[in-house]
Amino acid sequence: MWTLEDFPLPDYGTVVNSLTHGSPIGEGLVDMTMTWSGGGDVAHVRDATQGFTGRKVTGTSHISWSVTEGDFSFTADEAGQTSLVSEVWKERNGRFFS
């Protein structure tokens, strides 16, 4: 399990303000918990064209999160969550590719 508590997240208000490095209009605090359970298929992958090799393990995952800014709070609805892909990789690339 991985947990993040009271992580500051700047709120830029608009995409344009964010992309042009404008000043944040506020700051939210994010709480997130992620769990991952392995035990699924193990696959070895080698891609000489892209220059990496590795091993991946599939499993199941779940993420719950909420964000608070001032008097506003939003919590993601966990009911009916579906993970399309849950994998953990060990990868070698670049000069470590062999």
Kinemage of the C-alpha trace (Angstrom):
@kinemage 1
@onewidth
@group {chain A} dominant
@subgroup {mainchain}
@vectorlist {calphas} color= white
{ca met a 1} P 0.000 0.000 0.000
{ca trp a 2} L 1.183 3.503 -0.861
{ca thr a 3} L -0.233 6.542 0.939
{ca leu a 4} L 0.013 10.259 0.242
{ca glu a 5} L -1.362 12.698 2.835
{ca asp a 6} L -1.836 16.466 2.662
{ca phe a 7} L 0.154 16.740 -0.580
{ca pro a 8} L 0.011 20.358 -1.814
{ca leu a 9} L -1.333 20.704 -5.350
{ca pro a 10} L -1.405 24.172 -6.949
{ca asp a 11} L -4.671 25.204 -8.621
{ca tyr a 12} L -4.007 27.294 -11.720
{ca gly a 13} L -7.674 27.842 -12.510
{ca thr a 14} L -7.312 27.320 -16.265
{ca val a 15} L -5.214 25.183 -18.573
{ca val a 16} L -3.844 28.311 -20.273
{ca asn a 17} L -2.706 29.796 -16.948
{ca ser a 18} L -0.968 26.533 -16.071
{ca leu a 19} L 0.744 26.124 -19.466
{ca thr a 20} L 1.970 29.725 -19.502
{ca his a 21} L 3.408 29.421 -15.975
{ca gly a 22} L 0.916 31.819 -14.452
{ca ser a 23} L 0.446 32.179 -10.738
{ca pro a 24} L -1.727 29.633 -8.916
{ca ile a 25} L -5.097 30.910 -7.764
{ca gly a 26} L -5.042 28.579 -4.763
{ca glu a 27} L -3.692 25.318 -3.431
{ca gly a 28} L -5.470 22.060 -2.766
{ca leu a 29} L -4.409 19.267 -0.445
{ca val a 30} L -4.574 15.742 -1.846
{ca asp a 31} L -4.964 12.517 0.134
{ca met a 32} L -4.507 9.288 -1.808
{ca thr a 33} L -4.165 5.604 -1.002
{ca met a 34} L -3.191 3.036 -3.610
{ca thr a 35} L -3.101 -0.721 -3.104
{ca trp a 36} L -1.776 -3.290 -5.536
{ca ser a 37} L -1.993 -7.074 -5.199
{ca gly a 38} L 0.243 -9.209 -7.404
{ca gly a 39} L -0.100 -12.886 -8.049
{ca gly a 40} L -1.110 -12.595 -11.681
{ca asp a 41} L 0.714 -13.544 -14.853
{ca val a 42} L 4.446 -12.914 -15.178
{ca ala a 43} L 5.753 -11.924 -18.606
{ca his a 44} L 9.258 -11.233 -19.869
{ca val a 45} L 9.475 -8.498 -22.484
{ca arg a 46} L 12.344 -7.611 -24.810
{ca asp a 47} L 12.168 -4.772 -27.327
{ca ala a 48} L 15.461 -4.258 -29.147
{ca thr a 49} L 14.008 -1.450 -31.288
{ca gln a 50} L 13.152 0.663 -28.222
{ca gly a 51} L 16.145 -0.641 -26.243
{ca phe a 52} L 14.541 -2.127 -23.168
{ca thr a 53} L 13.960 -5.465 -21.541
{ca gly a 54} L 12.017 -6.294 -18.438
{ca arg a 55} L 9.587 -8.381 -16.513
{ca lys a 56} L 6.035 -7.448 -15.639
{ca val a 57} L 3.662 -8.895 -13.077
{ca thr a 58} L -0.077 -8.314 -13.362
{ca gly a 59} L -2.401 -7.975 -10.416
{ca thr a 60} L -5.319 -5.962 -9.108
{ca ser a 61} L -5.270 -2.382 -7.854
{ca his a 62} L -7.447 0.125 -6.077
{ca ile a 63} L -7.047 3.888 -5.634
{ca ser a 64} L -8.993 6.124 -3.296
{ca trp a 65} L -8.420 9.866 -3.192
{ca ser a 66} L -9.802 13.204 -2.111
{ca val a 67} L -8.810 16.840 -2.510
{ca thr a 68} L -9.624 19.810 -0.295
{ca glu a 69} L -9.210 23.507 -1.098
{ca gly a 70} L -10.583 25.957 1.423
{ca asp a 71} L -14.228 25.060 2.093
{ca phe a 72} L -14.446 22.814 -0.997
{ca ser a 73} L -13.819 19.078 -0.796
{ca phe a 74} L -14.081 16.372 -3.450
{ca thr a 75} L -13.859 12.631 -2.820
{ca ala a 76} L -13.726 10.135 -5.677
{ca asp a 77} L -16.577 7.628 -5.732
{ca glu a 78} L -15.024 4.214 -5.108
{ca ala a 79} L -18.161 2.259 -5.984
{ca gly a 80} L -17.765 0.291 -9.183
{ca gln a 81} L -14.121 1.177 -9.764
{ca thr a 82} L -12.511 -0.908 -12.494
{ca ser a 83} L -8.777 -1.174 -13.088
{ca leu a 84} L -8.103 -1.760 -16.768
{ca val a 85} L -4.411 -2.550 -16.271
{ca ser a 86} L -2.506 -3.183 -13.039
{ca glu a 87} L 1.124 -4.059 -13.617
{ca val a 88} L 4.437 -3.678 -11.843
{ca trp a 89} L 7.549 -3.636 -14.015
{ca lys a 90} L 11.240 -4.219 -13.480
{ca glu a 91} L 12.962 -2.744 -16.515
{ca arg a 92} L 16.472 -2.306 -17.896
{ca asn a 93} L 17.109 0.222 -20.627
{ca gly a 94} L 19.681 2.582 -22.058
{ca arg a 95} L 23.222 1.521 -21.227
{ca phe a 96} L 21.867 -1.221 -18.931
{ca phe a 97} L 19.982 -2.876 -21.786
{ca ser a 98} L 21.438 -6.300 -22.549
